Amino acid sequence: MINCEKKLTLTELINYKMKNKQRDTRRNFIKKGLAASSIMIVPRHVLGGPGYMAPSDQLNLAAIGSGGKGASDINNASVKGRERVSALCDVDFSGSASKTAKQFPKAKQYADYRVMLDKEKDIDAVTISTPDHVHGPAAVYAMERGIHVYVQKPMTHNIREARILTQMARDKKVVTQMGNQGGSNPLLNMVQNWIDTDAIGAVSEVKIWTNRPVWPQGVAMPVPDPSSKPDALNWDLWLGPAEEKPYTPNMHPFSWRGWWDYGTGALGDVGCHLIDIPFRTLGLKYPTAAECSVGSVFSKMWTPDYIPEGCPPSSLITINFEATEKTKKPIQMTWSDGGIRPPHPEIIPANSDIGGTDSANGVLIIGEKGIISTNINDSSPLMPKLYLYDGTTDFGPEVEKMTEPEYGHQRKWVDACKAGFNSKEHLALTSSFDYAGPMTETVLMGNLAIRSFMLRKENARGRMDFYARKKLLWDGENMKITNLEEANQFVTRTYREGFKV
């Protein structure tokens, strides 16, 4: 015990804590920072000026994936220097991650997140902003060590991972948040209020669309070329859980999205920004069924290209849900990508956009008494609009003023990490894994339907039968397609040794 009669200097106090507290105890100390500060003799504002924060009150943050979106995630999580960024991990510090390294010059740099998390024992929380296929393995590795995690959307690469991460967050009592920042957009409350007040009546249909993909998709995978690998890129670590293969150009840093080994296609890219709106406001649960059709590319007459390892150029997916208290009816949700959008509803003036600007992305929630239209809910203006059949309309603002980056989505997660698991700050998060897990499973259910659509086998006549082009029935509780066993292979994936989930 500390003898409170003895006046300790700040340095002595910190040294005492470092020597006698393990990492878990340190986190409890952070959560009780205000109470603990009473043993400090010298006021903080005298030591460090207005706004001074003792080192013991800062979170030690690390980033797994430090370039691209990872740069803004760790920057926003640091809250303008309020928190300490102690380590950065990236497989290529020659690209955009180099700017992050310059921004946080005291942060130690690593290529392998496993080495970083094993060596840096004082890390409290990590942002994970890697290609989709690394989200699950990295998050599991962190949470196993009691580290809070912020994971970019989609939360995971497959449905099984989402279920595992959701339960692990509860078991390990760590604070989590998925990076669909629009979930923290206060304008969502406008949509929620329209639903809660029964403005559009019973809801039975939702239509969602996007202009994605905006990267190469529906084409043959590039030929491996080890000679073209950038010197600074650790390709083996970039592959992570995926099958070992020679360096393949045009994957890193962005175009991996169109390949199932690494990405999750248009759905994974923006599904969590679009499906989130009806899933959240209508209180949807696990889907009950899914079916799809996909666009084809014909390099030869009458013979569509067959590229099962890649996402299609476009798709139309139908996902079914049971009725909820808010919908009062079963829901049919349709998703279309590749620039294909639903017909313009009669209730919306013909010269008005549906969804967002130029009708490029959007959501229509269709009820008995009217329609709610919104844009994609990333950091774009949500532009919520209400159209009722009696002529009543109600529109949200076309332009949003953010008081802090990305609606404070990362900052709120950091505050919740400091307050602790099940604190009011934690429970107020808009995309903790308790919510983000089931929503991500719904997004990935669409991909399961797409991948099943491409299953084929040779028949007795030597022709290929696409035997899985049917409505797939889903048992959400048991995480299983009940009417086509072969489809269940896409609930999970095969993992390379060292990256298993």
N, C-alpha and C positions, 0 to 999 in steps of 0.2 A: 504493500500500500504506500501511496505517497503521503509523507508527513505534511499536512496542509499548514502546519505552523511555520515550516521552513519556506522562505521565499525563493522560488526557483526562477532562474532566468528563462527566457523563451527558448534559448538553445538547449538548456538542461532539460526542460520539459519535453521538447521534441525528441531529444536523444533517448530520454526515458521511454517514451512511447514506442520509438523504433525498436528498442532492445527488448521490451517486455510484452509487446502486442504482436500477434500474428495478423495476417491479412484480414481474416474475418472480424477480429476484434477491432481493427482499424476502421472497418466499414461501420461498425456500431458506433465508434467514436465520431465519425462524420455525421451520422444520423442524430447524435446527441450533442452536436457541436455547440449549440447555444448554452446548454447546461454546463458543458465542460469548460467553456470560456470563463466561467466564474472563478476558476483557480488561477487565472492569469492576473498578475499584479499590475502590469502596465497596460492601460487601455490600447486597443488596436489602432485607433486613429492617431495616437501619439507615436506608435511604432512605424506606421506606414502611411499615415495620412488618410483623408476621407476615402471610404470605400475599400480600405485595406482588408484583405482576407488572410487569415493565418494559413500557412501551408497545410496544416492538419484539416482544415475545412474544405480544401479543394479535392475534387475528384482527380485521380490519375487516369487519364484517358489514353486509349490507343486506337489506331485505325488499322483495319485489315482491308486493303484496297484504298490507296491514298490519292489516286488521281481520278479524273472525271467526276462523277457524282460523289465519289469518296472524299474529294477535296472540300466540297461544300458541306458534306455531312460532318466531318471532323471539325471544320471551321465553325459551323453553327453550334456544334456540341460544346466547343470551348467557350462559348458565350463571351466573345470579345476578350479572351484572356482570363476570364473569371476562373476557369478550370485549367488544369495543367495537362498538356499533351506530352506524355512521357515517351511514347514509342510509336513508330510508323512502320507498317508492313506493306510491301508492294513487290510484285515480281519484276517490275521494270521502273526504276527511278530515273530513267532518261526521258520519259514522257511528261505528261501533266503532273505526275506525282512529284517531279522535281520542284515545282512551285510550292507544293505543300511542305516539302522538306525545308525550303528556304523560309517559309512562314513560321515553322516551328524548329529552329536550328538546334535546340537542346534535346529534341526527341531522338532517341536511338532508332536506327534503321535496321530493318530485317526483311529478308525475302520470304521466309517460311513462318507463317503465323504460329505454328506449333512450337517452334524454337522460341519465338517471342513470348508466348504465353507461359512457357515453362521457365524461362529465364527471368522475366520481369515480374517478380512476385507481388509487386505493389499495384498492379493494374486493377482498377476497380470496375471499369466499364469499357466496352469496345464498340466502335462502329464497324459494320461489315458491309462493304460496298464493292463487291467483286462481281465477276460474271455469275450468272444464276446458279451454275452447278456447284459452286463453292459455298454458297450461303449456308446450306444445312450442315456440312461437315465443320465449317469454321464456328458456327453458332454452338453446335454441340460441344466442341472442344473447349470453348470459352465457358459455357454454362456448367460443364462438368467441374470446372474450377471455381464455381461460385461467382463468375464475372457477369455483370449486367450486359445486355446486348441490344444494340440498335441494328436491325437488319434491313437492307434495302429491299424494295419490292421486286419480284414476288418473294415472299418470306422464304420459300424453298423451291427446289427444282421439281419435286414430285410430292404426291399426296401423303405418302407414308412419312416422309420427312416432316411435313407440316404437323401431322398428328403427334409425332415424337417430340418435336420442339415445344408444342403447346403444353404437353404433360410435363416435360422436363422443367419448363419455367416454373410451374407450380411446385414440383418436387424440390427443386433447388432454391426456391424462393428468391429468384432473381427478377429484376425489373426489365421488361422488354418493350420494344416498340418496333413496328414495321415502318419502313420509309415511304408510306403513301401519305405525304404531308398534307394533302387536301383533306384528310380526315380531321385535321385541326382547324379547317376553314370555318369561321363562325357563321358564314352564310349557309352552311348545311342546316343550321337551326331553322332557317326559313322554310326549307323543303320539309324538314321534320315536322314543323308546325302545321303545314298544309296537310300532311298525312294524319297527324294526331287529331286534328280538328275535323277530319272526314271531309275536307274540302272537295276532293274528287270522287268521293264515295268508294265503294268496294273496288279493289284493284285486281285485275286478272291478267294483265299483260305488261311486259317491260321490253322495250326495244333499245339496244345499245349498238353503237357502231364506231369505227375509227378509220382514219386514213393510213394507219400502219399496215404493213411494214414499210419503212422508209429506208431500208437497207437491202442488200441482195438476199432474195428469198425465192424459193421455187426453182432454183437453178442447181446445177451439179456442184458438188463440193470442190474447192480448189485442190489441185494436185500438191501433195507434200513436197517441200523444197527446203531441206535443211540448210542449204548454202545461203539462203536469204534471211535466215534468222537474225534479228538484231542482236548485237553483242550483249547488250545490257539486259535482255529478256531471259528470265529463267523459265524456259518452256515447260520443263518437267513439273515445276510447281504451278504453272498456269494450268496445266492439264488437271492437276488435283485428283479428284476421284474418277475422272474419265479414263478410258482405255489409253494405254501408252501408244503413241504414234509419233512419227517424225514431225518436225515443225511444218505447219501448214500456213501459208500466207493468207492475209485478209481475214483473220480471225480476231487477233488482238490489235487494237484495243476495243473495237465496237461491233464488228460484223459477226461475232459469234452468236448473236441473238437468233439467227435463222437456222441453227443446227441443234438437233435434240440432245446431243451429248453435252452441250454447254448452255444452250439457251432455251427459252420457252415461247419463242415467237411473239406475235403481236399481242396475244393474250397476256403473256408474262410481262411484256413491256408496259402496257397501259391498262390491262384488265383490272388491276388493283386500284386504278384511279377512276375507273368508270363503273365497274360492277359494285364497287364500294358504296356508291350512292343509293341504289335500291336495296342492296343487302342490309345496309345499316338502317335506313329509314323505314323499311318494311318489316324489319325483324326477321329476315329469312334465316333458315337453318340449312342442314345438309340437303343437297339436291336429291331427287328421287329417280331421275332419268336424264339421259343426254343422247343426242343424235346430231349428225352433221353431214354436210357435203362440202367439198373443197374445189377450188379452181384448178384447172389443168393447163399445162404447157405442152404444145404439140411441136416437137422438133421434126417429127416425121408424120406423114399423112396417116390418120386414123389410129395412131399409136401414141397415147399420152406418155410423157416422160414419167418414169417411176423412180422417185428419189425418197425412199422411206426414212433416210437419215436426216432429211431436211424438212423444215416447216413449209407448208404450201403457200402459193402466192396470195391466196384469198380463201376465206372459209365462211360458212354460215352454220351456226351452232344453235341448237335449241336445248335449253335446260329447264327442267320442270321442278317445282317446289310445292310442298303441301301448303295449305292455307295457314296464315298466322293471325294473331289477334288484330293486327293492323291491316291485313289485306282482305280478310273475311272470305276470300276465295283462293283456290289453287292458282299458282302463278306459272305462266309460260314466259320465260325470258329468252329472247333471241339476241345473238351476237353476230355481227358481220364485220369483217375486216377487209383489207385490200382496197379500201375506198368505196365499198358497196354500202349504201345507206338505205334505210327503210323509206317507204313512200311518205310524202308530205301530208300530214293529217289535215282534213278539211277545216278543222277548228282553228288552225294556225294560218294566218294570212299568207297567201301564195308568195308574196315578195319578202317575207320574213324568213330568216334562217331558222332551222331547227337545230337544237343543241347549241354548238358554238359558232364562231365566225366561219362563214362559208359552208356551214353544215358539215364541217370536216370530221368532227367528233361529237358524240352526244349521247344523251339518255332521254328516253320518253317513258314516263310512268303513266299508264293509261287506266283511268277509272271510269265508273259509270257516269259521273257528272262532269268529267273534264280530264285534262292532261297536264302533267308537269313536265317541262322541258329544261334540261341543264346541259352545260358544256362539260368537257372532261374536267375532273377535279384534281389536277396536279397543282401547279402554281399559276395556272391560267385563270382568268376570271370565270367563276362558276356560272354566272349569268342565269340564275334560276328564274323561270317564268311559269305562271299559272294561267291556264286558259280553261274557262268553264263554258259549258254549252248554253248557259243562260246569258252569255255575253260578258260576264265578269272577267277581269284580268288583274293580275298582280305581278309586277316585275321587280326583280332585284337589280342592283347596280350593274352597269356594263363594265365599269372599271373598279378595281379593288385597290384600296390603300392598305398595304401591309405595314403594321407597326414594328414588326421584326421579321427576320428572314423565315420564309416558309411557314408562316403562322405560328412560329415558336415551337414547331413540332419536335425538333431535337432538344431545344432548351427545356421543354416540359419533361422530356424523358430524363434529362440530367437532374432536374429538380426532384423527380420521383426517385431516382437512384439514391440521392442524398437523404430523402425522407424515409426510404425503406419500403420493402415489400408490403403490400396491402395498406400502405399509408393512403391518405386522401388524395395526395398527389399521384400516386400510382393508379388508384382506382379511377382517377379522372382522365387518364391517358386515353386517347381515341383509337389507338391501334396496338394495344398490348396483345400478346399472343393469344389470350383467351378469345379475343375478337378476330384478330388477324389470321389465326390458324384456320378456323372454319371458312372464312372468306377466301383465303388463298386456296383451300381445297376446292372451292367452287370454281375459281378461275382455272385451276389445273384440271378439273373435270372436263372442261372443254378440250384441253389438249389430249386427254385420254381418249376422247371421242375421235379426234383427228387422227391420232396414231393408229387406233383400231380400224378406222376407215381404210387405211392403207394395207391392212393384213391381206395376204393372198396365198393361195396354194394351187398347184397344178392339178387339173382334173384328168379324167381318163382319156380325154380327147387331146391332151397336151396343151390345153389352154388354161389361163389363169382365172381362178374364181376369187373374187373379192368377197369373202364369206362373212365379213363383220360389218357390212353396211346396213345396219339395223339400229333400232332404238335400244340403247343399253340401259338396263335397269340397275339402279345403284342402291346398295344397302350401306347407308352412311355410317351407322354405328359400328358395323363390322368391316367397313372399308373394302367393299367387294362388289364387283359386277356379278349379278346373279344369273344372267342368261347367256354369258359368253366367257368361259373360263380364260381363253387366250387373251382377252382384254386386260386381265388383272396383272399381266406382266408390266403394264405401264403405270401401275400404282407405285412402283418403286423403280430402282435401277440396279445395275451391277457396279460395285465400287472397287476401285483399285486399292491394294493393300496400303494401309497407312491413312486412309481417308474414309473409312467406313462409318456409316451412321446406323 
